[in-house]
Amino acid sequence: MSVTTRCAIRGTFLDISHPVTTAGELPDAVRSLEDGVLLLEGGRIVALEPWEAGQRWIDAATPLHDLRGKLIVPGFIDCHLHYPQTEMIGAFGEQLLSWLEHYTFPTERQFTCPEYAAAIATIFLDQLLQNGTTSALVFGTVHPQSVDALFSAAEARQMRLIAGKVMMDRHAPDYLLETPEESERQTRALIQRWHGRGRLNYALTPRFAPTSSPALLEKVRQLRAEFPDVWVHTHLSENPEEVAWVRELFPERQGYLDVYHHYGLTGRRSVFAHAIHLEEPEWRCLHDSDSAIAFCPTSNLFLGSGLFNLGKRWAHGVKMGVGTDVGAGTTFNMLQTLGEAYKVGQLQQYRLSACEALYHATLGAAEALDLHDRIGNFAPGKEADFVVLEPAASPLQVLRLQRCHSALDKLFVLMTVGDDRNIAQTWVNGQCAWSREQKEAAA
């Protein structure tokens, strides 16, 4: 379908209608239409209204997609994952630092080959769409060709994507190291080639403080000053051993976050993955600098890194989205990831509701990425990215749904027993970019 085509979607809709600041406000922010109609034109949302009122938008020239029985939510926004690690998902038995050494670095070595990078980029983006994810903030490898391959594939799919090449000059195998000067030169060229091109944007991507010398971090600072509208994407306080290592490497700094803050890397459009083992001054710095966090429950559990504190996130008013963090994360599916987030909360006496979870995966994530004026809900004028959920994709779900009384009830069930089978369609920029029915018919 051309993005200039006008069309209408009928079904059950659920979104977060406005930004929220505390967990208690979330129910008032939820918009639920049991029988609604969404009008699209030119890849953007024109209106979302109840069916009776919205019929006035539809004439004989407007195609109507009747999706009654389906639950339609804004496209999921993944705030942290690594596309080169797609093929090593589920690597056994390590915690963060040894996991990097034994699995991650050897896998990333293969991305010296542009053809290899292109093949993995295709698989990666297909997995995102198959799981209802329409936008993402993504790590490449140290190789510029890894970013070229990913952006080229995303551009062909009209996806909104932020990505960057890893910047890394120490404490990694020689075959992945670069000099600060090489990193700066290659990163600048990538920014000039891709940043702001269609729905693509660039993120400065120092892997994490231990693999970044002061000289490299100074280069990142200079690039951010030169290109102030790019993003910063890195890791923060994921693992206790990692935190201790940062203190050894940067004894002059007040803590892990202070390393980044010192080099001017906090602020709007700065996204720090994990942030599990933070001290109070770091929480305050994240808030005061308008930085954001990516909560990655599946990878935090898989690597035994710790439990992210959702209550402190609200208490300090820090922006936050959810990340699958593939390949330490064990699924591309945001429903399953939110189910793991619920369990992380339960272990800390925090009750993550379905409406709060939806916020963190859609509008809250868009706020964390500074894209809330473009994506995140069904507000008029926003880009038409959404996912069509099949609530009853298995006999167990059919049975369970008999006791659901609202769209939020259905969403919570999908968070706890759902998976990629529940993704019926994924729409990107006003077009159906993935359909389970079409895929099964072609198989």
C-alpha positions in Angstrom: 0.0 0.0 0.0 1.4 3.5 -0.8 1.8 5.8 2.1 -0.4 8.3 0.3 -3.4 5.9 0.5 -6.2 6.9 2.8 -7.7 3.9 4.7 -9.5 3.1 7.9 -9.0 0.4 10.5 -11.9 -1.0 12.6 -11.2 -2.9 15.9 -10.6 -2.6 19.6 -8.0 0.1 20.4 -5.9 0.7 23.5 -3.3 3.4 24.0 -1.9 5.9 26.5 -3.5 9.2 25.5 -1.1 11.6 27.3 2.2 11.5 29.2 2.2 10.5 32.9 4.5 11.2 35.8 3.5 8.8 38.5 2.2 5.2 38.5 -1.0 6.3 40.1 -1.9 8.5 37.1 -1.7 5.7 34.6 -5.4 4.5 34.6 -6.6 8.0 33.8 -4.3 8.2 30.8 -5.5 4.9 29.2 -7.8 5.3 26.2 -9.8 2.2 25.4 -12.3 1.9 22.5 -14.0 -1.5 22.3 -15.3 -0.7 18.8 -13.3 2.1 17.2 -12.0 3.3 13.9 -8.6 4.6 13.1 -8.2 6.8 9.9 -4.8 6.9 8.2 -3.6 9.1 5.4 -0.1 9.7 4.0 1.5 7.4 6.6 0.0 9.4 9.5 -2.9 9.2 11.9 -5.9 11.4 11.1 -8.2 10.4 13.8 -9.2 7.6 16.3 -12.9 7.7 17.2 -15.7 5.3 18.3 -17.2 3.5 15.4 -20.5 5.4 15.4 -18.8 8.8 15.3 -15.9 7.8 13.0 -18.0 6.5 10.2 -18.3 10.0 8.9 -14.6 9.8 7.8 -15.3 6.8 5.5 -16.6 7.0 2.0 -16.7 4.6 -0.9 -13.1 5.5 -1.8 -11.7 4.7 1.6 -10.7 1.1 2.1 -11.9 -0.3 5.5 -9.9 -3.0 7.2 -12.3 -4.8 9.5 -10.2 -6.2 12.4 -13.0 -6.6 15.0 -11.9 -9.2 17.5 -8.4 -8.0 17.4 -6.7 -5.7 20.0 -4.8 -2.8 18.3 -2.1 -0.9 20.2 0.7 1.5 19.2 3.8 -0.1 17.7 6.2 -1.4 20.4 9.3 0.7 20.8 12.5 -1.3 21.8 14.8 1.1 23.7 17.9 -1.2 23.7 19.1 -4.2 21.7 22.1 -5.4 19.7 21.4 -6.6 16.2 24.8 -8.4 15.8 23.9 -10.6 18.7 20.8 -12.0 17.0 22.6 -15.3 16.2 24.0 -15.8 19.7 20.7 -15.4 21.6 20.5 -18.0 24.4 24.3 -18.4 24.9 24.7 -20.4 28.0 26.0 -19.9 31.5 27.9 -16.6 31.9 27.5 -13.3 33.6 28.2 -10.0 31.8 31.9 -9.7 31.5 32.7 -13.3 30.8 29.7 -13.5 28.5 31.2 -10.6 26.4 34.5 -12.3 26.2 33.3 -15.8 25.3 30.4 -15.1 23.1 29.8 -11.5 22.1 33.2 -10.4 20.9 33.8 -13.5 18.7 30.4 -13.1 17.2 30.9 -9.4 16.4 34.1 -10.1 14.6 32.2 -11.5 11.7 30.7 -8.1 10.8 33.9 -7.1 9.0 32.0 -8.7 6.0 29.4 -6.3 4.6 27.4 -9.2 3.0 27.3 -11.0 6.4 26.1 -7.8 8.1 23.4 -7.4 5.5 22.2 -10.9 6.0 21.9 -10.6 9.8 20.3 -7.1 9.5 17.6 -8.6 7.3 16.9 -11.4 9.8 17.0 -8.9 12.7 14.5 -6.4 11.3 12.2 -9.2 10.2 12.2 -10.5 13.8 11.3 -7.0 15.0 8.3 -6.8 12.7 7.2 -10.3 13.4 7.1 -9.4 17.1 5.2 -6.1 16.7 8.2 -3.8 17.2 8.1 -0.8 14.9 10.9 1.4 16.3 14.1 0.6 18.1 17.4 2.0 19.5 20.1 -0.4 18.3 23.8 -1.2 18.7 25.9 -2.2 15.7 29.5 -3.4 16.0 32.7 -1.4 15.8 32.6 -1.9 12.0 31.0 1.0 10.0 29.7 -1.5 7.5 27.5 -3.0 10.2 25.6 0.3 10.5 25.4 0.8 6.8 23.8 -2.6 6.5 21.3 -2.0 9.2 20.2 1.4 8.1 19.9 0.3 4.5 17.6 -2.6 5.5 15.5 -0.3 7.8 15.2 2.3 5.1 13.8 -0.2 2.7 11.1 -1.1 5.4 10.4 2.6 6.2 11.1 1.8 9.9 11.9 4.5 12.4 15.3 3.4 13.7 18.1 4.9 15.7 21.5 3.1 15.6 25.2 3.6 15.8 28.5 1.9 15.4 30.2 0.8 18.6 33.1 3.0 19.8 35.7 1.0 21.6 39.5 1.4 22.1 40.5 -0.8 25.0 39.8 -3.9 27.1 38.5 -6.0 24.1 40.2 -8.3 21.6 42.6 -6.5 19.2 40.4 -7.4 16.2 37.6 -5.2 17.6 39.7 -2.2 18.8 40.1 1.1 17.1 42.0 4.3 17.9 40.0 7.3 19.1 40.9 9.1 15.9 39.6 6.2 13.7 36.4 6.1 15.8 35.8 9.8 15.4 36.4 9.8 11.7 34.2 6.8 11.0 31.4 8.0 13.3 31.3 11.4 11.7 31.0 9.9 8.2 28.1 7.7 9.4 26.3 10.6 11.0 26.6 12.7 7.8 25.4 9.7 5.7 22.5 8.5 7.8 21.3 11.0 10.5 17.9 12.5 9.7 17.6 10.5 6.5 13.9 9.6 6.2 13.0 7.9 9.5 16.6 7.1 10.4 18.7 8.7 13.1 22.1 8.2 14.6 23.3 7.4 18.1 26.8 7.9 19.4 27.5 4.5 20.8 30.5 4.0 23.2 30.1 0.4 24.3 30.5 1.1 27.9 32.9 3.0 30.2 35.4 0.1 30.6 36.1 -0.2 26.9 36.3 3.6 26.5 39.6 5.4 27.3 39.4 9.0 28.4 40.7 10.0 24.9 37.9 8.1 23.2 35.3 9.7 25.6 36.7 13.1 24.7 36.1 12.3 21.0 32.5 11.3 21.8 32.1 14.6 23.7 33.4 16.6 20.6 31.1 14.7 18.3 28.1 15.5 20.4 29.0 19.1 20.5 29.3 19.1 16.7 26.1 17.2 16.2 23.9 18.2 19.1 20.7 16.5 17.8 22.1 13.0 17.7 21.5 10.4 20.4 23.9 8.8 22.9 23.4 5.1 23.6 25.5 3.1 26.1 25.4 0.8 29.1 25.3 1.8 32.8 25.6 -0.2 36.0 24.4 -3.5 34.7 26.6 -5.8 36.8 28.2 -5.4 40.2 31.6 -6.5 38.9 31.3 -4.1 36.1 30.5 -1.2 38.5 33.6 -2.1 40.6 35.7 -2.2 37.4 34.6 1.3 36.4 35.6 2.6 39.9 39.1 1.2 39.3 39.4 2.6 35.9 38.1 6.1 36.7 39.0 6.7 40.4 38.7 10.4 40.0 35.0 10.2 39.2 32.2 10.1 41.7 30.6 6.9 40.3 29.8 5.1 37.0 27.3 7.7 35.7 29.7 10.5 36.6 32.1 9.2 34.0 29.6 9.9 31.2 28.4 13.1 32.9 31.9 14.5 33.0 32.3 14.0 29.3 29.0 15.7 28.5 27.2 12.5 27.6 24.1 12.8 29.8 21.1 14.8 28.8 18.1 14.8 26.4 18.5 11.9 23.9 21.0 10.1 26.1 19.7 6.5 26.9 21.5 4.3 29.4 20.7 0.6 29.3 20.2 -1.3 32.6 20.9 1.2 35.4 20.4 -1.6 38.0 23.0 -0.7 40.6 22.6 3.0 40.9 23.3 5.2 43.9 21.1 8.1 44.9 23.3 10.9 43.4 23.1 9.0 40.1 19.3 8.9 40.1 19.3 12.6 40.8 21.7 13.2 37.9 19.6 11.2 35.5 16.6 13.3 36.4 18.3 16.7 36.5 20.1 16.1 33.1 16.9 14.8 31.5 18.6 11.5 30.6 16.7 8.2 30.1 17.0 4.6 31.1 16.3 1.4 29.2 14.9 -1.3 31.5 15.9 -4.8 30.1 14.3 -7.4 32.3 14.9 -10.5 30.3 18.7 -9.9 29.9 19.0 -8.8 33.5 17.5 -12.1 34.6 19.4 -14.2 32.0 22.8 -12.9 33.0 22.0 -12.7 36.7 22.7 -9.0 36.7 20.1 -7.9 39.2 16.6 -6.4 39.6 15.8 -3.0 38.2 13.9 -0.8 40.7 10.7 0.5 39.0 9.6 2.3 42.2 12.8 4.4 42.2 12.3 5.2 38.6 9.0 6.8 39.4 10.2 8.4 42.7 13.0 10.2 40.8 11.0 11.0 37.7 13.5 9.5 35.3 12.4 8.8 31.7 12.3 5.1 30.9 11.5 2.7 28.1 11.8 -1.1 27.8 14.5 -3.0 25.9 14.6 -6.6 24.9 18.4 -6.4 24.9 18.8 -9.3 22.4 21.2 -11.2 22.5 21.5 -11.4 26.3 17.7 -10.9 26.2 16.0 -14.1 25.2 13.2 -12.8 23.1 12.4 -10.1 20.5 8.8 -10.2 21.7 7.7 -7.2 23.8 4.8 -9.0 25.3 7.1 -11.7 26.8 9.6 -8.9 27.9 6.8 -7.1 29.7 5.8 -10.4 31.4 9.4 -10.7 32.7 9.2 -7.0 33.9 6.1 -7.9 35.9 8.0 -10.7 37.6 11.0 -8.4 38.4 8.5 -6.0 40.0 6.8 -8.8 42.0 10.2 -9.8 43.5 10.3 -6.3 44.9 6.7 -5.9 46.0 6.0 -3.7 42.9 2.8 -4.5 41.0 3.3 -3.7 37.3 -0.1 -3.3 35.8 -1.0 -3.8 32.1 -1.6 -0.1 31.6 1.8 0.9 33.1 3.5 -1.8 31.0 1.8 -0.5 27.8 3.0 3.0 28.7 6.6 1.8 29.1 6.6 0.0 25.8 4.9 2.8 23.8 4.5 6.4 24.8 6.9 6.2 27.7 9.5 4.7 25.4 8.9 7.4 22.9 9.4 10.0 25.6 12.7 8.3 26.6 13.8 8.5 23.0 12.6 12.1 22.5 10.2 10.9 19.8 6.9 11.4 21.6 5.9 14.1 19.1 6.1 11.5 16.3 5.2 8.0 17.7 3.9 6.3 20.9 0.1 6.6 20.7 -2.8 7.3 18.3 -2.8 11.1 18.5 -3.6 12.8 15.3 -0.6 13.8 13.2 1.6 11.0 14.6 3.2 8.4 12.3 1.0 5.4 11.8 3.0 2.6 13.5 0.8 0.1 15.3 0.5 -3.6 16.0 -2.6 -5.8 15.6 -2.8 -8.4 18.4 -4.7 -11.7 18.2 -5.8 -12.3 21.8 -6.8 -15.9 21.2 -3.9 -17.6 19.4 -3.9 -20.8 21.4 -6.5 -23.0 23.2 -5.2 -21.9 26.6 -5.7 -18.2 25.6 -9.2 -18.9 24.3 -10.0 -20.5 27.7 -8.4 -17.7 29.7 -10.0 -14.9 27.7 -13.5 -16.1 28.7 -12.7 -14.5 32.1 -11.4 -11.2 30.7 -13.8 -8.2 31.0 -11.8 -5.4 29.3 -9.1 -4.7 26.8 -6.6 -4.2 29.7 -7.5 -7.6 31.1 -6.7 -9.1 27.7 -3.4 -7.2 27.5 -2.3 -8.5 30.9 -3.1 -12.1 29.8 -1.0 -11.5 26.6 1.8 -10.2 28.8 1.8 -13.4 30.9 1.0 -16.2 28.4 1.4 -14.5 25.0 4.2 -14.7 22.5 4.9 -14.0 18.8 1.8 -16.1 17.8 -0.3 -13.2 19.1 1.1 -10.7 16.5 -1.4 -10.7 13.7 -0.1 -7.7 11.8 2.5 -5.0 12.2 1.9 -1.6 10.5 4.8 0.8 9.7 4.4 4.3 8.4 0.8 3.6 7.4 1.5 0.3 5.6 1.0 -3.3 6.7 4.7 -4.4 6.9 4.1 -7.9 8.3 1.1 -10.2 8.4 0.9 -13.6 10.0 -1.9 -14.6 7.6 0.1 -13.6 4.5 3.2 -15.4 5.9 1.3 -18.6 6.6 -0.3 -18.4 3.1 3.1 -18.1 1.5 4.6 -20.9 3.5 
